[in-house]
Amino acid sequence: MTFHRIAAIVLRQYYLLRGSPARVVPMFAWVAIDMVLWGFLTRYLNSVAASGFNFVPALLGAVLLWDFFIRVMQGVTTAFFEEVWSRNFLNFFATPLALPEYVAGLVLTSIATSALGLVAMLLLATTIFGLNFLTYGVLLVPFLLVLFLFGIALGVTATAIVLRFGPAAEWFIWPIPALISPFAGVLYPLATLPVWMQAVSRLLPPAYVFESLRAILAGRPVSIAVLAASGALAAVDILLAGWFFAHIYRHAVRTGLIARYSAETLS
């Protein structure tokens, strides 16, 4: 892979953001809305709870981590959609750009945009609602890493789906985080789920992250082995997502699908 080609993909997204406030504002607006909504909800729950349990790290912290995962996934998919919307996607592959270089550019774009969103969420959660991240200790770092890896894997998979079925398939991509969240146990223990849903949850790395987060807040020891297994599972998901994207791309090239790529749904 050639670094300057990867950097060109990132630079393209930077120019898009720099020249369009309409693209920049949503990066912060939605995370701000989530932090404010859940922040005031946790304040209310703290005021009415007789047990003295602090809902801020349990709920607001979980929502922040989940929003970070969503920003990572959408950092990949939105960068891809920008090329689809502008009919620019095919132009990339009329150049010497290799497929791994293109995907790496999407990943680096996601790192930049998700980092900005994370900083915004941290500022709101800590300054306004008093969320103390020292509560989670050093395990906050592997939590973020696992969510980041799984977000990248899901983002790459989503772009492959749109590449295969056309831009109209975009509407199948936006709801994916909402569909996954019940199985990930973002706001409740996995034990509350039916058995079949728990079986699905075991395949999702975020489920282990949020179970570990609740264990910390409950004063229980966190299994490092389980957390490491979730990281390994996320890494495997990235490898599978990369293979899936490459497979779809080869199919699109072999069948001529990529040359007919347009704003219409493709069969």
C-alpha positions, -999 to 999 in steps of 0.1 A, spaced: 0 0 0 11 35 -8 6 61 20 1 91 -2 -29 74 -20 -44 66 14 -38 102 25 -56 114 -7 -88 96 4 -86 113 38 -78 146 22 -108 143 0 -131 140 30 -113 168 48 -120 191 19 -157 181 19 -160 189 56 -141 221 54 -162 234 26 -196 224 40 -208 234 75 -239 212 68 -216 182 70 -197 193 101 -227 203 123 -243 168 123 -210 153 136 -216 172 169 -253 179 169 -265 143 173 -240 134 200 -248 166 219 -286 157 218 -279 122 231 -256 135 259 -281 162 269 -311 139 268 -295 110 287 -277 134 310 -309 150 323 -326 116 325 -298 103 347 -301 134 369 -338 127 372 -333 91 381 -307 100 407 -332 124 423 -360 98 426 -340 67 433 -342 57 470 -311 34 468 -286 61 462 -274 44 431 -256 67 407 -271 64 372 -247 87 355 -218 62 349 -242 33 344 -265 50 318 -248 81 305 -214 63 303 -230 34 284 -247 57 259 -215 76 254 -196 44 245 -224 33 222 -225 66 205 -187 63 200 -193 29 183 -220 45 160 -197 74 150 -169 49 141 -193 28 119 -208 59 103 -173 74 97 -167 46 73 -201 44 57 -206 82 53 -172 86 36 -183 59 12 -217 74 7 -202 108 -1 -186 92 -32 -219 75 -41 -240 106 -38 -216 126 -59 -212 98 -85 -175 98 -78 -169 63 -66 -161 48 -101 -135 76 -107 -113 63 -78 -108 29 -95 -99 45 -128 -67 55 -110 -39 32 -97 -56 32 -63 -57 -3 -48 -87 -17 -29 -68 -20 4 -57 16 1 -92 28 -4 -105 9 26 -76 21 47 -85 57 37 -121 51 49 -108 37 82 -85 67 88 -114 90 80 -135 72 105 -107 75 132 -106 113 127 -144 119 127 -151 95 156 -123 111 176 -138 145 172 -172 131 182 -157 114 213 -140 146 224 -173 165 221 -192 138 241 -165 137 268 -166 175 273 -204 175 276 -206 145 298 -179 156 322 -185 194 324 -223 194 325 -233 161 340 -202 152 361 -194 119 345 -161 108 360 -142 84 337 -119 74 365 -148 53 377 -140 28 349 -103 29 354 -78 18 328 -103 -6 313 -119 23 295 -91 20 269 -99 -16 259 -136 -8 260 -130 19 234 -107 -3 214 -132 -32 211 -160 -8 201 -137 8 176 -127 -25 160 -163 -37 158 -174 -3 144 -148 -5 116 -159 -41 108 -195 -32 106 -188 -1 86 -168 -20 60 -195 -47 58 -222 -20 53 -202 -4 24 -199 -38 8 -237 -43 10 -243 -9 -7 -217 -17 -33 -234 -49 -41 -271 -38 -41 -267 -1 -51 -272 32 -34 -308 25 -26 -295 -1 -1 -282 28 19 -315 28 38 -308 -7 51 -275 6 66 -286 35 89 -308 13 112 -281 -13 118 -269 2 152 -305 4 164 -311 -32 154 -279 -44 172 -284 -24 204 -310 -47 221 -286 -77 217 -256 -57 229 -272 -50 262 -262 -13 262 -286 -3 290 -294 -36 308 -278 -69 317 -278 -97 291 -295 -119 316 -327 -100 311 -329 -112 275 -345 -144 262 -322 -173 257 -321 -170 219 -312 -134 221 -284 -141 246 -270 -166 221 -268 -138 195 -253 -115 220 -224 -138 225 -214 -132 189 -212 -94 195 -181 -79 210 -200 -48 224 -220 -71 246 -189 -81 266 -179 -45 269 -212 -34 285 -213 -64 307 -178 -56 320 -188 -19 325 -217 -29 347 -194 -53 366 -170 -24 374 -199 -3 387 -212 -31 408 -178 -37 423 -173 -71 408 -140 -82 392 -138 -80 354 -126 -110 335 -97 -99 315 -99 -132 295 -134 -124 285 -125 -88 275 -95 -102 255 -118 -127 238 -141 -98 228 -111 -80 213 -101 -111 194 -137 -115 182 -137 -79 170 -104 -85 151 -119 -116 135 -149 -95 124 -126 -70 108 -109 -98 88 -142 -112 77 -155 -77 68 -123 -71 47 -128 -105 29 -165 -97 23 -157 -63 8 -130 -77 -14 -153 -105 -25 -181 -80 -34 -157 -57 -52 -143 -86 -73 -179 -96 -81 -187 -61 -92 -157 -59 -114 -162 -93 -129 -198 -88 -138 -195 -52 -149 -216 -40 -120 -191 -14 -110 -192 2 -144 -230 6 -142 -229 20 -107 -255 48 -104 -281 62 -82 -305 34 -89 -309 0 -72 -288 -27 -88 -297 -63 -89 
